[in-house]
Amino acid sequence: MTHAAAQITAVMAGFIPAIHALLGDKEDVDARDKPGHDDIDGTKSISSALSSTLLALPAAVISFLVSSAPAYADLKLCNRMSYVVEVAIGIDDKATTATRGWFRIDPAACRVVAQGTLTADRILLNARALGVYGSSPIPQSGGDTLCIAPDNFVIAAARQCRSGQSPAPFTQINPTRTDDGNLVAYLAEDSEYDDEQARLAGIQRLLVVAGYDAAPIDGVDGPKTQAALTTFLRNRGLTPDIVQAPNFFATMIDAVQSPSSTGLTWCNDTPHKIMAAVGTDDGKTVVSRGWYRIEPGKCLHPDVTGQPRQIFSFAEAVDAENRALKFKDRPLNWGGTTQLCTRESKFETNEQGDCGTRGFAATGFAAVDMSSGGKTLRFAMP
């Protein structure tokens, strides 16, 4: 299994979500009212926006958007990754393609995203990890480029992006029917976790992001993981029984995205998305790593392990296409004088010399005073 294929091991087939599913009348199918999602504004506005488009669409795509046909089978997406993910689905029928997202799925959880039976040329999928993990660790490699939007969306003509939409790679997936007659898609990573392992690996990963030593992230329980989890729960004032609660991952993510008395915390007090990078010096090697995505109003703890002698930080505000923003003709960033290597895509390097010749850029990082054991850096507008 290739790396990209392992990231999205998906099997699924046709579907007809009813109009009430599109607008939120059926909880299981609704992409809204879940942690990390904002409401779609109003049934009337969506219906009217679709009506002018539907007449020109093939029947399969129309049924994907608005059919009220009864359900014959459920289509589920199941997450066997160590990340909380959001997924978008697409349907390609003749010359028209429609997309819809986002559906949030915790590790070891499944989500019904559509109902019914639909004959279409192709079904497609895009998956992304939540911003709490930094730049998306899920390789986005697909043969189709379709339109998505930052928040919940339904796009009837998804090959021609409009204002507020952006292109994204989608992967074609094939159907498998379960014993109960439903259809299922599995999202997996190279480790090929089962459900129990995926859930534990998901907890381990968030513990590491929160600054607790639960590595390696392997889905295997042991004294180290339990000690980290116990400390996390105690520090956050949580009782052990919360671990089995359905909303435990949401609780962990809320904790990770709030200031902490230990370790380094970044907090975004701007109205813009911020991408940040961290550097560590253990006395022998200086490592720089990025990028971590910090949404407006959120905080994030970079995964700094061990006891580095010095920590460095750089952050910049970006637009929807991840282009650096300027404020009054100056870059809107937060850094310093220590030159470390970065590049535009996700990176980690322990070589800090000759950045340019190695395909990197020399970027000014700020040294962070960690003498008190914890430091919160708040990024605000000038």
N, C-alpha and C positions, 0 to 999 in steps of 0.2 A: 504494500500500500504506500503510495507516495505521500509526502508530507501534506501537500495541499488537499489531496483526496481524503486523508485521515482527518483533517480538520472539519470537513463537512461530509460525513458518511451518511448520506441522506437517501431515503426511499419513500416516495409518496406519489399519489396520482390524484386525478381530477376532483374538483370540488365546486359547490354552489353555495356560497354564503348568502343567506337571506338579507334583505335590506335591514331588518332589525339587528342582525349580527353586525352589519357594517356600522350601524349607528349606536350599538351598545345595549340592545334589549336583551341579548343573551350573554350572560357573564362569561361563559367559557370561551366564546368566540371573540369577545370584545378585546380590542387592542388598547383600550383606555382603562382608566380607573385602576391602574396597577402602579406600584412604586416606580417612579421614574418617568411617568407619562402625564401629559397634560390633556385636558378634555378637548375634543373636537367641538368647535363652536356651532352648535345648533343643527337640528335635523333639517330645517327648511333651507338653510344656506347650502348644505351639501347636496340635497336633492335637486335644487335649482341649478347648481353648478354642474351636476352630472347630466341633467336632462338635455342640454344643448349638444352634448357629446354623444349620447347613446345612439342616436339615429344612424350615426356613421360607423358604428362598431359592429364586428361580427357577433353572432348570437352567443358564442361561448364566452366572450369577454363581457357582454351585457349581463349574462347570468352570474359571472364572477362578481360583478358589482352590485346588482340589484334584484336578482331572482328571489321570489318567495316560494320556490318549490319546496316540498317536504324533504326532510333529511333521510338519506338512504345509508350513509356511512359518514363517520367522523374522520377528519384528517387531523392527526396529532403530530406535533413536533416534540421530540424527547431530547433532553440535554444530558449527555454523558461526558461533558467537559468540566474542567475545574474552574470555569468562569461563569458568572451570571451573564447571560447573553440577551441581546435583542435581535429579532429576526424580521426580515421582510420577505414576502412571497410575491411571485409574479406568475402570470399566465400569458403564454404566447400562442395566439390563434390566428393563423393566416398572416395578414399584414399588420395586425394590431396587437399591442402588448400592454397589459395593465399591471400595476404593482400596488401593494398594500402593506403597511407596517405601522408601528412596531409592536411586536409581541415579545414580552419579557419572559424568560424562562430560567429558573434557578437550576443549579446542578442537581441531577437525579430527578428532576421534575419533568412532567409532560404538559403540553398546552394544546387544547383543541383550537385550531385556527380557522377551520372551515367545515361545512357540512355539505353532503349531497354528492351527486355523481355528475361529472362533467367530462366530455370528450374534447380534449384540446391538443394542439400540436406538442406543446412542451410546458412543463412546470419548472419554475426557477426559484432560487433561494439566495438570499444574502444574509450573513450573520455578522454581528459586531459585538465585542465585549463592552461592558459599561466603562465609562470614563475613569472610574476609580482605579482601574488597572493600568492607566497610562495609555500610551499609543496602542491601538488595537493589536493584541497578540495573535489575532486570527488572520492568517494570510488571506487577502481578498483577491483571489484569482478565479476568474470566470470568463467564459467565452462571450457573454452578453453584457453590454453596458446599458443599464436602465436607470430611470430617474427615481430618486428618493427625496425625502424631505427630513429636516432635523427632528421634528416631532411627528405625531401620528398623522398618517396621510393615506389617501386613496388617489391614485393617479391613473386616469383612464387612457391616456396616450403617453406611455412611459418611455418612448424613445426620443421624444422632443422635449427637453427640459425647459421649464419656464422659470420665471422669477421665484426665488425661494426654494427651488429644486436643484439637485446636483446629480451628476452621473455617478454610478457605482457598479462594480462588477457583480454579476449574478451567475450562479452555477446551475446548470441543468441537472435535474435529479430524476430518478426512475422509481416506479411504484413497487411497493411490497404490501400485501394484504395480510393482516393478522388473523388469528383463528376466530376472532369475534366479528370478522367482516370489515373492520375498520382499516384505515390506512395510516402508516406511521413513517416518520422521518427521524433518523438519529443523527445528532451532531456529536462527533467524537474527535479526540485528539490522538496523537501518536501512542500515548500510554494505553489506549483502548480500555478505559475503566469500565467496570460494571456500575450499576446504580449506586451501590453502597460506597464503592471506592471513589466515584465522582463526587458524591456529597462530602466525604471526608477531605478529599483533595481540595474541594472548593472552600471548606473551612480553613484548611491549612494555608491556602493562598491568601485569603483575606487576613488571617493572623499575621502573615509575613508583611503584607502591605501596611497593616496597622502598627508594625514595628516589633512584633513578637517573634521569637525564634522558634518557628514550627517547621523549618526546612529539614529534610528535603520534602518537596511537594510530591508525594507519591501515592496518596490514598491509603496508606498503611498506618494504622493506629499504633501508638506506643507512648512511653512515659514522656518523651519530649513534647509530642503534640498535646497530650493531656495537661502537662504543666503550663504550656503556653495558653491553652484554652482556659484553664482555671484562673490564671493571672488576668487574662483579658476580661473574663466575667466579673471578677472581683473589682478590677479597676473601673469598670463601667457600671457597677452597682446592679449587675444582673444575676439572677438565680440560675442554678444549673438546669432547671427544667425548661428554660427558654431554648435550649439547644434543639429540642424536639418540636418546637413550635413551627407551624407552617411559615411564619414570617421571620424566621431566624436570620436568613440571609439579608433581608431588608434591615433588620436590627443591626447586624454586623456592618453593613455598608453605611448606615447612619453614623455608627461609631467611628468608622474609618474616616468619614468626611467631616468630622468635628475636631476642634483643637485637642491636643493631648499634652499632658504635663511631661511626657518623656519623648525623646527623639525629635526629629525635625518634622514640622507641619507647615504646609503651604496653605494659605487661605486666599481665595479670589474675591476681593471686594469690588471688582469692576463689573460692568455690564457685558464684558466680552469673554470669550473662551480664552484660556491661557494654557500654553504648552510650556512645561518646565523640564529642566535637566538638573541632575545632581552629580557632584564629584566627591570622591572620598580619597583620603591619603592615609595609608596605614603605616607610613614611615619607610616603606620599600617601593610601593607602586601607587600611582595616582590613576584612578579609574573614573571615567566620565560616562554617564548613562542617561538616555532620554528616548522618547519624550513621554512625559506624564501629562494627561489632559485634565485640567481643572475647570469645571463648569462654573459660571457665575454664581456667587453666593455659597459655594462649596469649599471644603477643605480636603486635603489629601496628604497622606504620609508616604513619602518615597521609601522603597524597601531598602533601607540601609542596614546591613548585617555586620556583626562583629563589633569591634571597638576602634573605629578609625580615629587617628590623631586629629584630623581636620576634615570638615565637611564644607563643600562649596555649593552654591546655588546660582542658577540662571533661569529666568522666565521671560516670556514675551507674549503679548496679546496677539491673537490671530483672528482672521475673519472665517466665514463658513467654508472657504476653500483652503484654510490653513496658511494663508498668506499673512506675513507680519503686518501689523497695523501701525500707523503713525498717529501721533497726537500733536497738533501744532507743528507739523513738519518734522517731528522728531520721532524715532522709533519708540513705541510704547513697550519698554522692557525694563527688567530689574536684574542688574548684574553688578560686576565689579572689575577689578584689575587683573585677576588671576586668569591667564590664558589657558583654556582647555579645549580639546577637540570636540566638535559636534558636527552633525550633518542633518539634512532636512528630514530624512526618514528615521525610523527607529534605529538606535545605535547603542553600542557599548564598546569601549576601547580602553586598554591599559597603556597605550602609547600616546604621549602628549607632545611629541616633537614632530616637526615637519607635517603639520596637519594638512596643508594644501596638497602636498605631493601624494598623500594617501587618500585623497578624495574627501577630506574633512575640511571644516572651517575653524579657524581659531576664534574662540568666543570668550568674552570677559565674564568670569564668574566672580561672585562675592563670597568671601570667607564668612562662615556662620559661627558665631560664638555659642558653643554648646557647653560652656563651663557649668551652667546651672542644671544640666541633665536634660533639658528640653528647650526647644526654641520654636516659636510660631512666627513665620514670615507672612505678613499680610500685604497683598498686592492691591494697591488702590490707584485711582486716577490722580494725576498730578494736580 
